[in-house]
């Protein structure tokens, strides 16, 4: 008992001797003797408060004036069952205090929450009101645009309302319509001129390189047809008829070569390259003409067809060569032209010799 402090709620000190206190007795059940009620200086009912404290009935304990207990310990001193009533009352007071503090904190939190909700609602209403005002009242730039549009509409209405009056003997003023029509015509002419500048003129003359390529293709076809072998025997052809058809083909080719070609506005081709290509074409045509014709029983190609193709190839080569020779070179120096022609002839001879060696 010497370790028990004296605090501000202490109202009395009981200092019995060890002999008076005796040994601690075991707590027993209440016998409802009401001795505690008789000894209480505050005229309370310690027996009822004991039952309410033990059963966690806080409301009933408060209703029986538990807060008025001075915790003097007289009830516990006289209790024959050795029940520590003051300890039960102190524990009940602490629990009631904790519950009241929790309720207070909950009430404060609820008040803060309700205040926050009210503030958010006010801010929402204010924001909606600002949006409405912004939608109704345009800005300065928008107002300027609106005023300009209204001014244009009023001007159009004013001009449309004025009737066009033409006096007798006068002509209407169509200067604006005429100017617009002239502007459209000028734009169309400009577009046509641009298309004419960007467009390329159509080629009207035969390219010698293209003719040489066609002659080479014809020779390749004739050679391929000569290499193929057919088991079926072909009917014998009349040699006189074949000779006549070959002569006709040569005459047609010569006639086509002698026909003049129309002049064109194309840029002149390099005479040296053209002469070389023409010489190569002539050499290849001569080579194709010198090739022996296969026997009738071994070659599947008709000799008349082969002779005609060879004649056509020679005619195309001769025609390409004549076109390049006849083409004028107005801007070239005569000396340079002579040198270029000599070089072209040498290159043509060299190409012809290579073609013969390849055979």
C-alpha positions as CSV (number, residue, x, y, z in Angstrom):
1,X,0.0,0.0,0.0
2,X,3.0,2.3,0.4
3,X,3.4,2.5,-3.4
4,X,-0.1,4.0,-4.0
5,X,0.3,7.7,-4.9
6,X,-1.7,10.6,-3.6
7,X,-3.4,12.5,-6.4
8,X,-5.8,15.4,-6.6
9,X,-8.8,13.1,-6.5
10,X,-7.7,11.6,-3.2
11,X,-10.2,12.5,-0.5
12,X,-9.0,10.4,2.4
13,X,-6.2,8.1,3.5
14,X,-6.8,4.8,5.1
15,X,-3.8,3.5,6.9
16,X,-4.7,0.4,8.8
17,X,-2.0,-1.7,10.3
18,X,-1.1,-5.2,9.0
19,X,-2.9,-6.8,11.8
20,X,-6.0,-4.8,11.0
21,X,-5.8,-5.5,7.4
22,X,-5.0,-9.1,7.7
23,X,-4.3,-11.3,4.7
24,X,-6.0,-10.7,1.4
25,X,-9.2,-12.6,1.1
26,X,-10.5,-14.3,-2.0
27,X,-13.2,-12.4,-3.9
28,X,-16.6,-14.1,-3.5
29,X,-20.0,-13.5,-5.0
30,X,-22.3,-10.7,-3.8
31,X,-24.8,-11.8,-1.2
32,X,-26.9,-8.6,-1.5
33,X,-26.5,-7.7,2.1
34,X,-26.7,-3.9,1.4
35,X,-23.9,-3.2,3.8
36,X,-22.1,-1.3,1.1
37,X,-25.1,1.0,0.6
38,X,-25.3,1.7,4.3
39,X,-21.6,2.6,4.5
40,X,-21.5,4.9,1.3
41,X,-21.1,8.5,2.3
42,X,-22.6,9.7,-1.0
43,X,-25.8,7.7,-0.5
44,X,-25.3,5.7,-3.7
45,X,-26.1,2.1,-4.4
46,X,-22.8,0.4,-4.8
47,X,-24.4,-3.0,-5.2
48,X,-26.4,-1.8,-8.3
49,X,-23.4,0.0,-9.7
50,X,-21.3,-3.2,-9.3
51,X,-23.8,-5.2,-11.4
52,X,-24.0,-2.5,-14.1
53,X,-20.2,-2.2,-14.3
54,X,-19.7,-5.9,-14.5
55,X,-22.4,-6.2,-17.2
56,X,-21.0,-3.3,-19.3
57,X,-24.3,-1.4,-18.9
58,X,-22.9,2.1,-19.2
59,X,-26.1,4.0,-19.6
60,X,-27.7,2.5,-16.4
61,X,-24.5,3.1,-14.5
62,X,-24.6,6.7,-15.5
63,X,-28.3,6.8,-14.6
64,X,-27.4,5.6,-11.0
65,X,-24.9,8.5,-10.6
66,X,-21.7,6.7,-11.0
67,X,-19.9,10.0,-11.6
68,X,-20.8,11.0,-8.0
69,X,-18.7,8.2,-6.5
70,X,-15.8,9.6,-4.5
71,X,-14.0,6.3,-4.5
72,X,-13.5,6.4,-0.7
73,X,-13.4,2.6,-0.4
74,X,-15.9,2.3,2.5
75,X,-18.1,0.0,0.5
76,X,-15.2,-2.3,-0.3
77,X,-14.1,-2.2,3.4
78,X,-17.5,-3.4,4.8
79,X,-18.2,-5.9,2.0
80,X,-18.3,-9.4,3.5
81,X,-17.6,-11.0,0.1
82,X,-14.3,-9.1,-0.2
83,X,-15.4,-7.5,-3.6
84,X,-13.1,-4.6,-4.7
85,X,-16.0,-2.3,-5.6
86,X,-13.9,0.8,-6.0
87,X,-11.8,-0.9,-8.7
88,X,-14.9,-1.8,-10.7
89,X,-16.2,1.7,-10.4
90,X,-12.9,3.2,-11.6
91,X,-12.8,0.9,-14.6
92,X,-16.4,1.7,-15.5
93,X,-15.6,5.5,-15.3
94,X,-12.6,5.0,-17.7
95,X,-14.7,3.1,-20.2
96,X,-17.5,5.7,-20.1
97,X,-14.9,8.5,-20.6
98,X,-13.4,6.7,-23.6
99,X,-16.8,6.2,-25.1
100,X,-17.7,9.8,-24.7
101,X,-14.4,10.9,-26.3
102,X,-15.0,8.6,-29.2
103,X,-18.4,10.0,-29.7
104,X,-17.0,13.5,-29.5
105,X,-14.4,12.8,-32.2
106,X,-17.1,11.2,-34.4
107,X,-19.3,14.2,-34.0
108,X,-16.4,16.5,-35.0
109,X,-15.5,14.4,-38.0
110,X,-19.1,14.4,-39.1
111,X,-19.3,18.1,-38.8
112,X,-16.1,18.5,-40.8
113,X,-17.5,16.1,-43.5
114,X,-20.7,18.0,-43.7
115,X,-18.9,21.3,-44.0
116,X,-16.7,19.9,-46.8
117,X,-19.7,18.6,-48.7
118,X,-21.4,21.9,-48.4
119,X,-18.2,23.7,-49.6
120,X,-17.9,21.4,-52.6
121,X,-21.6,22.0,-53.5
122,X,-21.1,25.7,-53.3
123,X,-18.0,25.5,-55.5
124,X,-19.9,23.3,-58.0
125,X,-22.7,25.8,-58.2
126,X,-20.3,28.7,-58.6
127,X,-18.4,26.9,-61.4
128,X,-21.7,26.1,-63.2
129,X,-22.7,29.8,-62.9
130,X,-19.3,30.9,-64.4
131,X,-19.7,28.5,-67.3
132,X,-23.1,29.8,-68.0
133,X,-21.9,33.4,-67.9
134,X,-18.9,32.5,-70.2
135,X,-21.3,30.8,-72.7
136,X,-23.6,33.8,-72.7
137,X,-21.1,36.6,-72.8
138,X,-18.6,36.2,-75.6
139,X,-15.0,37.5,-75.4
140,X,-13.6,40.6,-77.1
141,X,-12.3,38.7,-80.1
142,X,-15.5,36.8,-80.5
143,X,-17.5,40.0,-80.2
144,X,-15.4,41.7,-82.9
145,X,-16.0,38.7,-85.2
146,X,-19.7,38.8,-84.5
147,X,-19.9,42.6,-85.1
148,X,-18.0,42.2,-88.4
149,X,-20.3,39.4,-89.6
150,X,-23.4,41.5,-88.7
151,X,-21.9,44.5,-90.6
152,X,-21.4,42.3,-93.7
153,X,-25.0,41.0,-93.5
154,X,-26.4,44.5,-93.1
155,X,-24.3,45.7,-96.1
156,X,-25.5,42.8,-98.2
157,X,-29.1,43.6,-97.3
158,X,-28.6,47.3,-98.1
159,X,-27.1,46.5,-101.5
160,X,-29.7,43.9,-102.3
161,X,-32.5,46.3,-101.4
162,X,-31.3,49.0,-103.9
163,X,-32.9,48.4,-107.3
164,X,-30.9,48.6,-110.5
165,X,-32.3,51.6,-112.5
166,X,-31.4,51.8,-116.2
167,X,-32.3,55.0,-118.0
168,X,-33.7,55.0,-121.5
169,X,-31.0,54.7,-124.1
170,X,-28.3,53.6,-121.7
171,X,-26.6,50.2,-121.3
172,X,-26.2,48.4,-118.1
173,X,-22.9,48.5,-116.3
174,X,-21.4,45.0,-116.8
175,X,-17.8,45.9,-116.1
176,X,-17.5,43.6,-113.1
177,X,-18.8,40.6,-114.9
178,X,-16.6,41.3,-117.9
179,X,-13.5,41.6,-115.7
180,X,-14.3,38.3,-114.0
181,X,-14.8,36.6,-117.3
182,X,-11.5,38.0,-118.6
183,X,-9.7,36.8,-115.5
184,X,-11.1,33.3,-116.0
185,X,-10.0,33.2,-119.6
186,X,-6.5,34.4,-118.7
187,X,-6.2,31.7,-116.0
188,X,-7.3,29.0,-118.6
189,X,-4.7,30.3,-121.1
190,X,-2.0,30.1,-118.4
191,X,-2.9,26.5,-117.6
192,X,-2.9,25.5,-121.2
193,X,0.5,27.2,-121.7
194,X,1.9,25.4,-118.7
195,X,0.6,22.0,-119.9
196,X,2.2,22.7,-123.4
197,X,5.5,23.5,-121.8
198,X,5.5,20.4,-119.5
199,X,4.2,18.0,-122.2
200,X,6.6,16.1,-124.5
201,X,6.2,16.1,-128.3
202,X,5.3,12.8,-129.9
203,X,8.0,11.0,-131.7
204,X,7.4,10.9,-135.5
205,X,10.7,9.5,-136.7
206,X,12.0,5.9,-136.4
207,X,14.9,5.5,-133.9
208,X,17.8,3.7,-135.6
209,X,18.6,1.9,-132.3
210,X,15.0,0.6,-132.1
211,X,15.3,-0.6,-135.7
212,X,18.5,-2.5,-134.9
213,X,16.9,-4.1,-131.9
214,X,14.0,-5.2,-134.0
215,X,16.4,-6.7,-136.6
216,X,18.3,-8.6,-133.9
217,X,15.0,-9.9,-132.6
218,X,14.0,-11.1,-136.1
219,X,17.3,-12.9,-136.5
220,X,17.0,-14.5,-133.1
221,X,13.5,-15.8,-134.0
222,X,14.8,-17.1,-137.3
223,X,17.8,-18.9,-135.7
224,X,15.5,-20.4,-133.0
225,X,13.1,-21.6,-135.6
226,X,16.1,-23.2,-137.6
227,X,17.4,-25.0,-134.5
228,X,14.1,-26.6,-133.7
229,X,13.6,-30.1,-135.2
230,X,10.3,-31.5,-136.2
231,X,9.7,-35.2,-136.8
232,X,6.7,-34.6,-139.2
233,X,7.8,-34.3,-142.8
234,X,7.0,-31.0,-144.5
235,X,5.7,-30.6,-147.9
236,X,8.2,-29.7,-150.6
237,X,8.0,-26.1,-151.8
238,X,8.5,-24.8,-155.2
239,X,11.9,-23.1,-155.4
240,X,10.8,-20.7,-158.1
241,X,7.9,-19.5,-156.0
242,X,10.2,-19.0,-153.0
243,X,12.6,-17.0,-155.1
244,X,9.8,-14.8,-156.4
245,X,8.5,-14.1,-152.9
246,X,12.1,-13.3,-151.7
247,X,12.6,-10.9,-154.6
248,X,9.2,-9.2,-153.9
249,X,10.2,-8.8,-150.2
250,X,13.6,-7.3,-151.2
251,X,11.9,-4.8,-153.6
252,X,9.4,-3.8,-150.8
253,X,12.3,-3.3,-148.4
254,X,14.3,-1.2,-150.9
255,X,11.2,0.9,-151.6
256,X,10.6,1.5,-147.9
257,X,14.3,2.5,-147.5
258,X,14.2,5.0,-150.3
259,X,11.1,6.8,-149.0
260,X,12.0,10.1,-147.3
261,X,11.3,10.5,-143.6
262,X,9.4,13.6,-142.3
263,X,11.4,16.1,-140.5
264,X,10.9,16.3,-136.8
265,X,11.8,18.8,-134.1
266,X,13.5,16.2,-131.9
267,X,17.0,16.8,-130.6
268,X,19.7,15.4,-133.0
269,X,21.2,12.0,-132.0
270,X,25.0,11.7,-131.7
271,X,26.2,10.8,-135.3
272,X,29.1,8.7,-134.0
273,X,26.8,6.5,-131.8
274,X,24.2,6.3,-134.6
275,X,26.8,5.3,-137.2
276,X,28.3,2.6,-134.9
277,X,24.8,1.2,-134.2
278,X,23.9,1.3,-137.9
279,X,27.2,-0.5,-138.9
280,X,26.6,-3.2,-136.2
281,X,23.1,-3.7,-137.5
282,X,24.3,-4.0,-141.1
283,X,27.0,-6.5,-140.0
284,X,24.4,-8.6,-138.1
285,X,22.0,-8.5,-141.1
286,X,24.8,-9.5,-143.5
287,X,25.7,-12.4,-141.1
288,X,22.0,-13.5,-141.0
289,X,21.8,-13.4,-144.8
290,X,25.0,-15.5,-145.2
291,X,23.8,-18.2,-142.9
292,X,23.0,-21.4,-145.0
293,X,19.4,-22.5,-145.1
294,X,18.8,-25.9,-143.4
295,X,17.5,-28.8,-145.4
296,X,13.7,-29.3,-145.8
297,X,13.6,-32.5,-143.9
298,X,15.6,-31.1,-140.9
299,X,14.4,-27.4,-140.6
300,X,10.8,-26.8,-139.5
301,X,10.8,-23.2,-140.8
302,X,9.4,-22.3,-144.1
303,X,12.3,-21.0,-146.4
304,X,10.0,-18.3,-147.8
305,X,9.3,-17.0,-144.3
306,X,13.0,-17.0,-143.4
307,X,14.0,-15.2,-146.6
308,X,11.3,-12.6,-146.1
309,X,12.4,-11.9,-142.4
310,X,16.0,-11.6,-143.5
311,X,15.1,-9.2,-146.3
312,X,13.0,-7.1,-143.8
313,X,15.9,-7.0,-141.3
314,X,18.4,-5.9,-144.0
315,X,15.9,-3.2,-145.2
316,X,15.4,-1.9,-141.7
317,X,19.2,-1.7,-141.1
318,X,19.7,0.1,-144.5
319,X,16.9,2.5,-143.7
320,X,18.3,3.3,-140.3
321,X,21.8,3.9,-141.8
322,X,20.3,6.2,-144.5
323,X,18.4,8.2,-141.9
324,X,21.5,8.9,-139.8
325,X,23.6,9.8,-142.9
326,X,20.9,12.2,-144.2
327,X,20.3,13.9,-140.9
328,X,22.0,17.4,-141.0
329,X,24.3,18.6,-138.3
330,X,23.9,22.4,-138.5
331,X,25.7,23.2,-135.2
332,X,28.7,20.9,-135.7
333,X,32.1,22.0,-137.0
334,X,33.0,20.3,-140.4
335,X,36.3,19.2,-139.2
336,X,34.8,17.6,-136.1
337,X,32.1,16.0,-138.2
338,X,34.7,14.5,-140.5
339,X,36.8,13.2,-137.6
340,X,33.7,11.8,-136.0
341,X,32.6,10.1,-139.2
342,X,36.1,8.5,-139.6
343,X,36.0,7.2,-136.0
344,X,32.5,5.9,-136.6
345,X,33.7,4.0,-139.7
346,X,36.6,2.5,-137.9
347,X,34.4,1.4,-135.0
348,X,31.8,0.0,-137.5
349,X,34.6,-2.1,-139.3
350,X,35.8,-3.3,-135.9
351,X,32.3,-4.3,-134.9
352,X,31.8,-6.1,-138.2
353,X,35.0,-8.0,-137.8
354,X,34.1,-9.0,-134.2
355,X,30.7,-10.2,-135.5
356,X,32.4,-12.3,-138.2
357,X,34.9,-13.7,-135.7
358,X,32.1,-14.7,-133.3
359,X,30.6,-16.8,-136.1
